Amino acid sequence: MLKKTLIVPACLLVILFSGCQKESDPEILNGTDINKTLLLQLVNNYRTNGCTCGEDYFAPTTTLVWNNTLELVAHDHSSDMYKNNLFSHTGSDGSDPGNRVTRRNYDWITCGENIAKGYPTEQNVIKGWIDSPGHCKNIMNPNFREMGVSKVGDYWTQVFGAQK
């Protein structure tokens, strides 16, 4: 009985301190300074008004809601790209967006991902994605119901999904 009592507090201390990072770490500073409300508003403005993506017109569709799990998936990928100096939908471990969404226990029927690098503001990154036909089609996809976004350094990831 004594062993169980000591193990639980020790495990909690390991969990508590394993997440600590220096406050000056650019990943922390840049990963938390996005305006989620603005990102959702910008995306939903396009969805409710309709949008032309390349040569394809997308009629108005339902609005998205923010999902914290999808935000974590986005953060995982932005962090991976930042730490490994890569820019790809394939993670450094070989994962794809579906793998990463599943890894965070999001029970999905469909998911998608947009990535970007170098955009300084929410307005700039959304405009960049809208100006790219493939990324725009993700934003306008009527099958998506939720989204999350994260920025680490100058790497942005937007993850879309619909749950089962």
Rosetta blueprint (number, residue, H / E / L):
1 M L
2 L H
3 K H
4 K H
5 T H
6 L H
7 I H
8 V H
9 P H
10 A H
11 C H
12 L H
13 L H
14 V H
15 I H
16 L H
17 F H
18 S H
19 G L
20 C L
21 Q L
22 K L
23 E L
24 S L
25 D L
26 P H
27 E H
28 I H
29 L H
30 N H
31 G H
32 T L
33 D L
34 I L
35 N L
36 K H
37 T H
38 L H
39 L H
40 L H
41 Q H
42 L H
43 V H
44 N H
45 N H
46 Y H
47 R H
48 T H
49 N H
50 G L
51 C E
52 T E
53 C E
54 G L
55 E L
56 D E
57 Y E
58 F E
59 A L
60 P L
61 T L
62 T L
63 T L
64 L L
65 V E
66 W E
67 N L
68 N H
69 T H
70 L H
71 E H
72 L H
73 V H
74 A H
75 H H
76 D H
77 H H
78 S H
79 S H
80 D H
81 M H
82 Y H
83 K H
84 N H
85 N L
86 L L
87 F L
88 S L
89 H L
90 T L
91 G L
92 S L
93 D L
94 G L
95 S L
96 D L
97 P H
98 G H
99 N H
100 R H
101 V H
102 T H
103 R H
104 R L
105 N L
106 Y L
107 D L
108 W E
109 I E
110 T E
111 C E
112 G E
113 E E
114 N E
115 I E
116 A E
117 K E
118 G L
119 Y L
120 P L
121 T L
122 E H
123 Q H
124 N H
125 V H
126 I H
127 K H
128 G H
129 W H
130 I H
131 D L
132 S L
133 P H
134 G H
135 H H
136 C H
137 K H
138 N H
139 I H
140 M H
141 N L
142 P L
143 N L
144 F L
145 R L
146 E E
147 M E
148 G E
149 V E
150 S E
151 K E
152 V E
153 G L
154 D L
155 Y E
156 W E
157 T E
158 Q E
159 V E
160 F E
161 G E
162 A E
163 Q E
164 K L
